[in-house]
Amino acid sequence: MMLFDSIPVMTLFPITLFLLTLEIVLSSYKASSIHWTRKLAFGNLVINVFWIALIIILLLNPLVIHPFLADMLSQVFGRSPEDISNQVNLIIFGIGFLSIISTVIDSFTGFKQSKTKKTKLQ
């Protein structure tokens, strides 16, 4: 059973890999830095904005989730494909919304920590 359609996911894979690399570099810089600075908070914000954009692109692309997933799940659960597709879309948008909220909170926390002096990174 295929959950994701491979073509749209593979087109976004280089962008995801690049963002993961930037996240690892920023995390290693955070680990070596003693205090939050505006530059560090701004870099964190930029990476979080790119993650949010990637999440929105994934959520708004109807080809990412395999088109026959609702049919397969409707056979398994004995419900109509419309009910299953609505529930799958609700779950996908809920996960996307929660990840967007967590990245916004992370960006806000970075700027908040950069305003207070002598805040050590955790």
Secondary structure as GFF3:
##gff-version 3
##sequence-region A 1 122
A	DSSP	alpha_helix	6	32	.	.	.	ID=ss1
A	DSSP	alpha_helix	38	60	.	.	.	ID=ss2
A	DSSP	alpha_helix	69	77	.	.	.	ID=ss3
A	DSSP	alpha_helix	81	115	.	.	.	ID=ss4
###
